[in-house]
Structures are given as C-alpha cells and as structure tokens.
Amino acid sequence: MRILDDKKNDKNKTLALGFSKYYNERDKTDTNVKAVEDKLKEVSVDLKEKYDLVLKKILVDLGKFGAETPIVIPKITIDSEFDSEAVIRNNIKYYYKQEEINLPESYNGLGYSNLIYMVLELASFIQRFRNAKEDKVSEFLTVLIEEPEAHMHPQMQQVFISQIKGILEEAKKDNIHVQLLITSHSSHILSEAGIDSDKGFKRIRYFNRIDTGIEVQDFNTLEISNEKQTARFLKQYLTLHKSDLFFSDKVIIVEGTTERMLMPQLIFKSAPSLSTQYVSILEVGGAYTHKFKEILEFLKLKTLVVTDIDSVDSVNGERCEVNGGIGGELTSNHTLKDWIPNKSTITELIACEDKDKIENNIIRVAYQTTENSIVGRSFEEAFINTNLDLLKSSYSNEKGEVKNVKNLFSFAKGKTLETLNSETPFELAPTSSSAKTNFAFDIMSFPEDDIDNWKVPVYIDEGLKWLEKPIDKEVVEENVEATGEEE
C-alpha cells in the first residue's frame, strides 16, 4: 500500500514506483521479460570486468591491511548484479512529453502522477493473480480506493474511472472478478462510477452524519414510484447536472431561471446562515419536481421547493390573474396539484396554512401568498408587488440629478409613473423568457448601496427561514416511517 501524499509536486518518483511494481508482477516466463533479464545479465558480466580494472589498485591496497598482524581481513571481490525491478525504479527516468519537449516526472502535478500510479497499482494487483492461477485462494477480489479525486480536475477524474473500468473488464476475460469500493466526496466520481445506466443508484452507499454517529443508507432499499421512468429521469438529470445533491446539507429546488439566478441574493437577505451550509440549488421544470420526492426523503435532505401558483382560467385553461380565486381559477402547477399541498384551486392554495405546505417535516413548498392584498402569479409579479414603492421612487445620481428607479428595470423603463400606479403586477410583469432573464439581471445589478434595498417576496422569505433552521431528525424518522406504513 502507498499513501498518496498531499505535496505540491511529485518528488517521490510516483511513476517509477508504480512501473517497478507492475514489472515485478509480470509473468517472468514472458518473452519480453526474459529478454530484459538476459540483457541485464550480459551487462552485469561486462561491467564486472570493467569494475575490476577501475578498482584494481584500491583492492590491492586494501588487501595489504593487517597482512603482518594477527588480524585477518577477508579478501574483497566485486561483482555486478542488476535487479530488474530496482533498475526500473531507480535507473529509468520517466518524462511527460509535451509537444517536442520531455518534462521530468517531478515537473508535473500530482494529479497526473497519482492517476497513473493508481491505475498501475490496480493493474499490478490483478496481474499478480493472473500469474498465480493455481495458487489463487479466491475467485473474487476486493479493491478499496479512498478519495481518488485528490489533485484531479473533473475531466481527469472521469478519465481515471474510465481507465479503471477498462482494467476490470479485461480482468473478467481471465475469470478474475474484482469488487471495487470507492469512497469519495466528488460529484464527478459519483456520476461516473456510482450512477449506472442499468443498476441506477443501487451501487451507492450514502454515509449521513447524525449528531456524533454515522448512518449508512443502502440505495438498494430506495423505493421509487413509477420506478423505471422516474429512475431514468433522475439518473440522467443527476449525472448531467447535479450529482452534488448527494453531498449537500440542504436542497433548494426552483422551477424558473430567474429564481435560480437570484437565489444567492435571496439567501443573503432572508437566511444568511444558509450561505455557510452546503446548499444544492436544482432548477427543475414543474412537471418533474415531484420525481425527487423519494430520493430526497431517503437522503433525509431538508428541501425547499420554490414554485409559482400559476393561475389559469377554469374554462379555457389560459393564464390569468390570480384575483384571489374568486373566479374559480385553477393552478396549472403539477407540484401544487399532484404533490404538496395537493390542491387544484387557487382558493384552496391561498387558504393553506404553513403546515399544509410541509411534508414529513423535510420538504416544504413555497408559492405566492397574499401581500399588499394581492397574490402574484409568478416570481416577477410577486417581486413587483413587494417592491412597488421602490420602483415608483426616485434617487439622486453622482451628478446630483434626480432619476426614477423604474428606469433601472427593463420592464418599467418605458412606462410612466401613472402606469405603475394604475396597472396590476400581472399587467406589468415580463412574460417572455428573454424579458424574465433581463428582469433577473436588472435585480442583480441594482445599486442598493446608492438607492435602497429591494425586499424579498414574503413566500420566499418564509420558505428560506424555514430551510435555515436545523432539521429535526427524530420527527423526520417518525413521519417517513408512518408514510411507509400507510403505503
């Protein structure tokens, strides 16, 4: 075993050690190996003759010591012996070829050296059993690699896993089966090695720290509704986008680009301590959010789902103003209709209490609520409603000129103050994707230090403050178990 150190460069000749170990495990009857051994024997004989000539005088002088005394000094002779493994380790210099320049081994980063060394270690381990078929005591071998991502950038981590997989596949051809265990904090290692197209998440063992103990969760016990379709979606999403979900303390799921872009600022304003926690922010379309239910509960990750109330006309299904639900408006949002709080009418959604928006004390949904006697349909509407007074205000620039705040926002720049007073947030809010993106950038670049602070809409503020609090593990356990029994 060799522990890969954490030094800034490779002065320990990692490649030399790896190649010499691999050579030592090679089949000594191999023609190429025998050729190397025979050549070293020839060199040894030739060097012995030259050593004798070079060292002849000093050997004669040493032979005279003690000649006339009772002390007998044994005669010294010199032989030349070359151990092939030692030659590879100490006498061969390894270089990294960069175009036409050969860079010494020590000139490269530890990432390359450690990657090659670990691949050589595994290859040597398998070669040992390949050469000793009669002496094998087991047809099943186990290899443990601890946190191989050290010093490797994401692409190198993926190369490492692909190389390891190749070696294991080759070993199978010789009926050598290797169980590979990898401990890692890398989302790239996880997505490359842990999430499999056939086995899904079943390769993963999740270690969850609870107080002073560690709880191990076996993904073989994870039950997913509509398993085939949902598992396929989760595998593809987490592999391509967010494997860091598995390493998070908490999760925020947003259903819009604007919310995703602004979430760091929203957190800073409403729940600053979340900035010191590992919070994974996932952007997921409303029709797919509920597919994360089982895996989030299984991992016991406290999760906030930020979504929109998405009111539509009950007759024609077209988007419409919320209007407090007095017109029988419905929601088109799948999360709200099919998951939490499992309500379809706007009236029911507005009437929901906080407890109705929480499932198993671990997942909470946040959607627009009544503020200033108005319920926004989207984040943009809610933001305008919350910050309408700010949008209608003015400020003095560096030259002392009075300017309107509304002109700092693309959606309001061409509107008069009278229009801001007369139109509803539904009428004012941008609706196209590009306009919503500009809306987010306008908020991000708003000079709060020079004017005033914009406010977080109440529904997001309340949700983030809920997420900020520590999770009650005991309550979660009780709720999840109770849910399982009911099913």
C-alpha positions as CSV (number, residue, x, y, z in Angstrom):
1,M,0.0,0.0,0.0
2,R,1.2,3.5,-0.8
3,I,-0.5,6.6,0.7
4,L,-0.8,9.3,-1.8
5,D,0.6,12.4,-0.2
6,D,-0.6,16.0,-0.4
7,K,2.6,17.7,-1.5
8,K,2.5,20.3,-4.3
9,N,4.7,18.3,-6.7
10,D,5.9,14.8,-7.3
11,K,9.4,14.4,-5.8
12,N,8.8,10.8,-4.8
13,K,9.1,9.3,-8.2
14,T,5.5,8.0,-8.2
15,L,5.7,6.7,-11.8
16,A,8.9,4.8,-11.1
17,L,7.4,3.1,-8.1
18,G,4.3,2.2,-10.0
19,F,6.0,0.8,-13.0
20,S,8.5,-1.1,-11.0
21,K,5.7,-2.7,-9.0
22,Y,3.8,-3.6,-12.2
23,Y,7.0,-5.1,-13.7
24,N,7.6,-7.2,-10.6
25,E,4.1,-8.7,-11.1
26,R,4.6,-9.6,-14.7
27,D,4.9,-13.2,-15.8
28,K,8.6,-14.0,-15.6
29,T,8.2,-16.5,-18.5
30,D,7.0,-13.8,-20.8
31,T,9.4,-13.5,-23.8
32,N,9.9,-9.7,-23.4
33,V,10.5,-10.0,-19.6
34,K,13.1,-12.8,-20.2
35,A,14.8,-10.6,-22.8
36,V,15.2,-7.8,-20.3
37,E,16.6,-10.2,-17.7
38,D,19.0,-11.7,-20.1
39,K,20.2,-8.3,-21.3
40,L,20.8,-7.2,-17.7
41,K,22.9,-10.4,-17.1
42,E,25.1,-9.6,-20.1
43,V,25.6,-6.0,-18.8
44,S,26.5,-7.4,-15.4
45,V,29.3,-9.6,-16.8
46,D,30.6,-6.8,-18.9
47,L,30.6,-4.3,-16.0
48,K,32.3,-6.8,-13.7
49,E,35.3,-6.8,-16.0
50,K,35.4,-3.0,-16.1
51,Y,34.9,-2.6,-12.3
52,D,37.9,-5.0,-11.8
53,L,40.1,-2.8,-13.9
54,V,38.9,0.5,-12.4
55,L,39.1,-0.7,-8.8
56,K,42.1,-3.0,-9.0
57,K,44.6,-0.7,-7.3
58,I,42.4,0.1,-4.3
59,L,41.6,-3.6,-3.9
60,V,45.3,-4.4,-3.8
61,D,45.9,-1.7,-1.2
62,L,43.0,-2.9,0.9
63,G,44.5,-6.4,0.8
64,K,47.7,-5.2,2.5
65,F,45.8,-4.1,5.6
66,G,46.6,-6.4,8.5
67,A,49.0,-8.5,6.5
68,E,51.6,-8.5,9.3
69,T,49.2,-8.7,12.2
70,P,47.1,-11.5,13.7
71,I,44.0,-9.8,12.3
72,V,43.0,-11.5,9.0
73,I,41.0,-9.2,6.7
74,P,38.9,-11.2,4.2
75,K,39.7,-10.6,0.6
76,I,37.3,-8.3,-1.1
77,T,35.9,-9.2,-4.6
78,I,33.5,-7.2,-6.7
79,D,30.6,-8.5,-8.7
80,S,28.0,-6.6,-10.8
81,E,24.4,-7.5,-10.2
82,F,21.3,-5.8,-11.7
83,D,17.9,-6.4,-10.3
84,S,15.4,-5.6,-13.0
85,E,12.8,-4.1,-10.6
86,A,15.4,-1.8,-9.0
87,V,16.6,-0.7,-12.4
88,I,13.1,0.3,-13.4
89,R,12.6,2.1,-10.1
90,N,16.0,3.8,-9.8
91,N,17.7,3.9,-13.2
92,I,14.9,4.7,-15.6
93,K,13.8,8.3,-15.9
94,Y,10.2,9.0,-16.7
95,Y,9.1,12.0,-18.7
96,Y,5.9,13.6,-19.8
97,K,6.1,14.5,-23.5
98,Q,4.7,18.0,-24.2
99,E,4.9,18.5,-28.0
100,E,8.6,18.2,-28.6
101,I,9.7,18.8,-25.0
102,N,10.2,16.0,-22.5
103,L,9.3,17.2,-19.0
104,P,10.8,15.3,-16.0
105,E,8.4,13.4,-13.8
106,S,8.8,15.8,-10.9
107,Y,7.8,18.7,-13.2
108,N,4.2,17.6,-13.5
109,G,1.4,18.0,-11.0
110,L,0.4,15.2,-8.6
111,G,-2.9,14.7,-10.4
112,Y,-1.3,13.0,-13.4
113,S,1.2,11.0,-11.3
114,N,-1.5,9.8,-8.9
115,L,-3.9,8.9,-11.7
116,I,-1.2,6.8,-13.4
117,Y,0.0,5.3,-10.1
118,M,-3.4,4.2,-9.0
119,V,-4.1,2.6,-12.4
120,L,-0.7,0.8,-12.2
121,E,-1.5,-0.3,-8.7
122,L,-4.7,-1.9,-9.8
123,A,-3.1,-3.4,-12.9
124,S,-0.3,-4.9,-10.7
125,F,-2.8,-6.3,-8.2
126,I,-4.7,-8.1,-10.9
127,Q,-1.6,-9.2,-12.7
128,R,-0.4,-10.9,-9.5
129,F,-3.5,-13.2,-9.5
130,R,-3.4,-13.6,-13.3
131,N,0.1,-15.1,-12.9
132,A,-0.7,-17.4,-10.0
133,K,-3.8,-19.1,-11.1
134,E,-3.0,-22.4,-9.4
135,D,-2.3,-20.6,-6.1
136,K,-5.3,-18.4,-6.1
137,V,-7.4,-18.7,-2.9
138,S,-10.3,-16.7,-4.2
139,E,-12.1,-16.1,-7.4
140,F,-13.4,-12.8,-6.0
141,L,-11.1,-9.9,-5.1
142,T,-11.8,-6.6,-3.4
143,V,-10.1,-3.2,-4.0
144,L,-10.7,-0.1,-1.9
145,I,-9.7,3.3,-3.2
146,E,-10.1,6.2,-0.8
147,E,-10.9,9.6,-2.3
148,P,-9.1,9.3,-5.6
149,E,-10.1,12.8,-6.7
150,A,-7.2,14.4,-4.8
151,H,-5.3,16.7,-7.1
152,M,-7.5,15.8,-10.1
153,H,-9.7,18.2,-12.1
154,P,-13.1,16.9,-13.2
155,Q,-12.0,15.7,-16.6
156,M,-9.1,13.8,-15.1
157,Q,-11.5,12.1,-12.5
158,Q,-13.6,10.9,-15.4
159,V,-10.6,9.6,-17.2
160,F,-9.5,7.8,-14.1
161,I,-12.8,6.0,-13.7
162,S,-12.9,5.0,-17.4
163,Q,-9.4,3.6,-17.1
164,I,-10.3,1.6,-14.0
165,K,-13.4,0.2,-15.7
166,G,-11.3,-0.9,-18.7
167,I,-8.9,-2.8,-16.4
168,L,-11.7,-4.5,-14.6
169,E,-13.4,-5.6,-17.9
170,E,-10.1,-7.1,-19.1
171,A,-9.7,-9.0,-15.8
172,K,-13.1,-10.6,-16.3
173,K,-11.8,-12.2,-19.5
174,D,-9.4,-14.2,-17.3
175,N,-12.2,-15.0,-14.9
176,I,-10.8,-12.6,-12.3
177,H,-13.7,-10.7,-10.7
178,V,-12.9,-7.6,-8.7
179,Q,-15.3,-5.7,-6.4
180,L,-14.2,-2.1,-6.5
181,L,-15.1,0.1,-3.5
182,I,-14.6,3.9,-3.9
183,T,-15.1,6.4,-1.1
184,S,-15.4,9.9,-2.5
185,H,-16.6,13.5,-1.9
186,S,-16.6,14.1,-5.6
187,S,-19.8,14.5,-7.6
188,H,-17.8,13.8,-10.8
189,I,-16.6,10.4,-9.4
190,L,-20.1,9.7,-8.2
191,S,-21.8,10.4,-11.6
192,E,-19.1,8.5,-13.5
193,A,-18.9,5.4,-11.2
194,G,-21.9,5.4,-8.9
195,I,-24.9,6.1,-11.1
196,D,-25.2,3.2,-13.6
197,S,-27.4,3.1,-16.7
198,D,-28.7,-0.4,-15.7
199,K,-28.4,-0.5,-11.9
200,G,-29.4,3.1,-11.3
201,F,-28.4,4.2,-7.8
202,K,-28.0,0.7,-6.3
203,R,-24.2,0.9,-6.3
204,I,-24.3,3.8,-3.9
205,R,-23.9,3.7,-0.1
206,Y,-24.7,7.0,1.5
207,F,-23.0,8.0,4.8
208,N,-25.1,10.5,6.7
209,R,-23.7,12.1,9.8
210,I,-26.3,12.4,12.5
211,D,-25.1,14.1,15.7
212,T,-21.9,12.1,16.7
213,G,-22.8,9.0,14.7
214,I,-22.8,7.9,11.0
215,E,-25.9,6.4,9.4
216,V,-25.3,4.2,6.3
217,Q,-28.1,4.2,3.8
218,D,-28.2,1.4,1.1
219,F,-29.8,2.6,-2.1
220,N,-31.0,-0.9,-2.8
221,T,-33.7,-0.1,-0.2
222,L,-34.8,3.0,-2.0
223,E,-38.3,2.6,-3.4
224,I,-39.3,4.9,-6.3
225,S,-42.9,5.1,-7.6
226,N,-43.1,4.5,-11.3
227,E,-39.6,3.3,-10.8
228,K,-38.4,2.8,-14.4
229,Q,-39.4,6.2,-15.8
230,T,-38.6,8.1,-12.6
231,A,-35.3,6.4,-12.1
232,R,-34.3,7.1,-15.7
233,F,-35.1,10.8,-15.3
234,L,-33.2,11.1,-12.0
235,K,-30.2,9.2,-13.4
236,Q,-29.9,11.5,-16.4
237,Y,-30.6,14.7,-14.5
238,L,-28.2,14.0,-11.7
239,T,-25.5,12.6,-14.0
240,L,-25.6,15.6,-16.3
241,H,-26.4,18.3,-13.9
242,K,-26.3,17.9,-10.2
243,S,-24.6,14.9,-8.6
244,D,-23.5,17.2,-5.8
245,L,-27.0,16.7,-4.4
246,F,-25.6,13.7,-2.6
247,F,-23.1,15.8,-0.8
248,S,-25.5,18.6,0.2
249,D,-26.7,19.6,3.6
250,K,-29.9,21.0,2.2
251,V,-31.6,21.5,-1.2
252,I,-33.5,24.2,-2.9
253,I,-35.5,23.3,-6.0
254,V,-36.5,26.2,-8.2
255,E,-38.8,26.0,-11.3
256,G,-37.6,29.1,-13.0
257,T,-34.3,30.6,-14.3
258,T,-35.0,33.9,-12.6
259,E,-35.2,32.3,-9.1
260,R,-32.1,30.2,-9.8
261,M,-30.1,33.3,-10.8
262,L,-31.2,35.3,-7.8
263,M,-31.2,32.6,-5.2
264,P,-27.7,33.6,-3.7
265,Q,-29.0,37.1,-3.2
266,L,-32.3,35.9,-1.8
267,I,-30.5,33.7,0.7
268,F,-28.2,36.5,1.7
269,K,-31.2,38.7,2.5
270,S,-33.5,36.2,4.1
271,A,-31.4,33.4,5.6
272,P,-27.7,34.4,5.6
273,S,-26.6,31.3,7.6
274,L,-27.6,29.2,4.7
275,S,-24.6,30.7,2.9
276,T,-22.3,28.8,5.3
277,Q,-24.1,25.5,4.6
278,Y,-23.7,23.2,1.6
279,V,-27.0,24.0,-0.2
280,S,-27.6,22.4,-3.6
281,I,-29.8,24.5,-5.9
282,L,-31.6,22.5,-8.6
283,E,-33.5,24.0,-11.5
284,V,-36.3,21.6,-12.4
285,G,-39.4,22.1,-14.6
286,G,-42.6,22.0,-12.6
287,A,-43.8,18.7,-14.2
288,Y,-40.7,16.9,-12.9
289,T,-40.2,18.3,-9.4
290,H,-42.3,15.6,-7.7
291,K,-39.9,12.9,-9.1
292,F,-37.3,14.0,-6.5
293,K,-39.7,13.1,-3.6
294,E,-38.4,9.6,-2.7
295,I,-34.7,10.3,-3.1
296,L,-34.9,13.5,-1.0
297,E,-36.7,11.7,1.8
298,F,-34.4,8.7,1.5
299,L,-31.3,11.0,1.9
300,K,-33.1,13.0,4.7
301,L,-32.2,16.2,3.0
302,K,-34.3,19.2,4.1
303,T,-35.6,20.7,0.9
304,L,-37.4,23.9,-0.1
305,V,-39.3,23.8,-3.4
306,V,-39.8,27.4,-4.8
307,T,-42.5,27.4,-7.4
308,D,-45.3,29.6,-8.8
309,I,-49.0,29.5,-8.2
310,D,-49.6,29.6,-12.0
311,S,-53.3,30.6,-12.1
312,V,-55.3,29.6,-15.2
313,D,-58.9,30.2,-16.2
314,S,-61.1,27.3,-15.2
315,V,-62.9,27.3,-18.5
316,N,-60.2,27.8,-21.2
317,G,-57.1,27.0,-19.2
318,E,-55.3,30.2,-20.3
319,R,-53.1,32.1,-17.9
320,C,-55.0,34.7,-15.9
321,E,-54.6,37.0,-12.9
322,V,-55.0,35.3,-9.6
323,N,-57.9,37.6,-8.4
324,G,-57.9,35.8,-5.0
325,G,-59.5,32.8,-6.6
326,I,-63.0,34.4,-6.7
327,G,-63.4,33.4,-10.4
328,G,-62.8,29.8,-9.7
329,E,-59.3,30.0,-11.1
330,L,-57.2,26.8,-11.0
331,T,-53.5,26.2,-10.9
332,S,-51.6,24.6,-13.7
333,N,-48.6,23.7,-11.5
334,H,-48.1,20.0,-11.2
335,T,-46.1,20.3,-7.9
336,L,-49.1,22.0,-6.2
337,K,-51.7,19.8,-7.8
338,D,-50.1,16.4,-7.5
339,W,-47.7,16.7,-4.6
340,I,-47.7,19.5,-2.0
341,P,-50.2,20.7,-0.9
342,N,-52.2,18.6,-3.4
343,K,-54.7,21.3,-4.1
344,S,-56.0,22.4,-7.5
345,T,-58.0,25.6,-6.9
346,I,-56.4,29.0,-6.3
347,T,-58.9,29.5,-3.4
348,E,-57.6,26.3,-1.6
349,L,-54.0,27.2,-2.2
350,I,-54.4,30.7,-0.8
351,A,-56.1,29.3,2.2
352,C,-53.3,26.8,3.0
353,E,-51.5,27.2,6.3
354,D,-47.8,26.6,6.7
355,K,-48.3,23.0,8.0
356,D,-50.2,22.2,4.7
357,K,-47.1,23.2,2.8
358,I,-44.7,20.8,4.6
359,E,-44.4,17.0,4.0
360,N,-42.7,14.8,6.6
361,N,-41.1,17.8,8.2
362,I,-38.4,17.6,5.5
363,I,-39.9,19.1,2.3
364,R,-41.6,22.4,2.1
365,V,-43.2,24.2,-0.9
366,A,-43.2,28.0,-1.2
367,Y,-45.5,29.7,-3.6
368,Q,-47.0,33.2,-3.9
369,T,-49.2,34.3,-0.9
370,T,-51.3,37.4,-0.2
371,E,-49.1,40.5,0.1
372,N,-50.5,44.1,0.0
373,S,-53.9,42.5,-0.7
374,I,-52.5,41.0,-3.9
375,V,-51.4,37.4,-4.8
376,G,-48.8,37.3,-7.6
377,R,-49.0,34.6,-10.3
378,S,-45.2,34.4,-10.8
379,F,-42.0,35.5,-9.1
380,E,-41.8,38.6,-11.3
381,E,-45.3,39.6,-10.2
382,A,-44.6,39.0,-6.6
383,F,-41.3,41.0,-6.7
384,I,-43.1,44.0,-8.4
385,N,-45.9,43.8,-5.8
386,T,-43.5,43.7,-2.9
387,N,-41.2,46.5,-4.3
388,L,-43.8,48.7,-6.0
389,D,-43.0,51.7,-3.7
390,L,-39.3,51.3,-4.5
391,L,-40.0,51.1,-8.2
392,K,-42.0,54.4,-8.1
393,S,-39.4,56.2,-6.1
394,S,-36.5,58.5,-7.3
395,Y,-32.9,59.0,-6.3
396,S,-30.0,61.4,-7.0
397,N,-27.1,60.2,-9.1
398,E,-23.4,61.2,-8.7
399,K,-24.1,64.4,-10.6
400,G,-27.0,65.4,-8.3
401,E,-29.5,64.7,-11.0
402,V,-32.9,63.2,-9.9
403,K,-33.6,59.9,-11.6
404,N,-36.5,57.4,-11.5
405,V,-35.8,54.0,-10.1
406,K,-38.1,52.4,-12.6
407,N,-35.7,53.3,-15.4
408,L,-33.2,50.8,-13.9
409,F,-35.6,48.0,-14.9
410,S,-36.1,47.0,-18.5
411,F,-39.8,46.1,-18.0
412,A,-40.7,49.5,-16.5
413,K,-38.3,51.8,-18.4
414,G,-40.8,52.8,-21.0
415,K,-43.7,53.2,-18.5
416,T,-44.9,56.3,-16.8
417,L,-45.4,56.6,-13.0
418,E,-49.1,56.8,-13.7
419,T,-49.0,53.4,-15.4
420,L,-47.1,51.9,-12.5
421,N,-49.9,53.1,-10.2
422,S,-52.8,52.0,-12.4
423,E,-51.7,48.6,-13.8
424,T,-51.6,45.5,-11.7
425,P,-48.4,43.4,-11.2
426,F,-50.0,40.9,-13.6
427,E,-50.1,43.5,-16.3
428,L,-46.6,44.9,-15.5
429,A,-44.6,41.7,-15.2
430,P,-42.5,40.4,-18.1
431,T,-43.7,37.1,-19.6
432,S,-41.2,36.1,-22.3
433,S,-38.1,34.1,-21.3
434,S,-35.7,36.8,-22.5
435,A,-37.6,39.5,-20.7
436,K,-37.5,37.4,-17.5
437,T,-33.8,36.9,-17.8
438,N,-33.3,40.7,-18.2
439,F,-35.5,41.1,-15.2
440,A,-33.2,38.9,-13.2
441,F,-30.1,40.8,-14.4
442,D,-31.7,44.1,-13.5
443,I,-32.3,43.0,-9.9
444,M,-28.7,41.6,-9.7
445,S,-27.2,44.9,-10.9
446,F,-29.5,47.1,-8.8
447,P,-27.3,49.6,-6.8
448,E,-28.8,49.1,-3.4
449,D,-25.9,50.9,-1.6
450,D,-26.8,54.1,-3.6
451,I,-30.6,53.9,-3.5
452,D,-32.4,51.5,-1.2
453,N,-32.7,47.8,-0.6
454,W,-35.2,45.7,-2.5
455,K,-37.3,43.3,-0.5
456,V,-37.7,39.5,-0.8
457,P,-41.3,38.4,-1.6
458,V,-42.9,37.0,1.6
459,Y,-43.4,33.5,0.3
460,I,-39.7,33.1,-0.5
461,D,-38.6,34.8,2.7
462,E,-40.7,32.5,4.8
463,G,-39.5,29.4,2.9
464,L,-35.8,30.3,3.3
465,K,-36.2,31.0,7.0
466,W,-37.8,27.5,7.4
467,L,-34.9,25.9,5.5
468,E,-32.4,27.8,7.6
469,K,-33.4,26.0,10.8
470,P,-31.8,22.7,11.7
471,I,-33.7,19.6,10.7
472,D,-35.5,17.6,13.4
473,K,-34.2,14.1,12.6
474,E,-36.5,12.3,15.1
475,V,-39.6,13.9,13.7
476,V,-38.4,13.1,10.1
477,E,-37.8,9.4,11.1
478,E,-41.3,9.2,12.6
479,N,-43.0,10.8,9.6
480,V,-41.2,8.8,7.0
481,E,-41.9,5.5,8.8
482,A,-45.5,6.4,9.2
483,T,-45.8,7.3,5.5
484,G,-44.2,3.9,4.6
485,E,-46.7,2.0,6.8
486,E,-49.7,3.8,5.2
487,E,-48.5,2.8,1.8
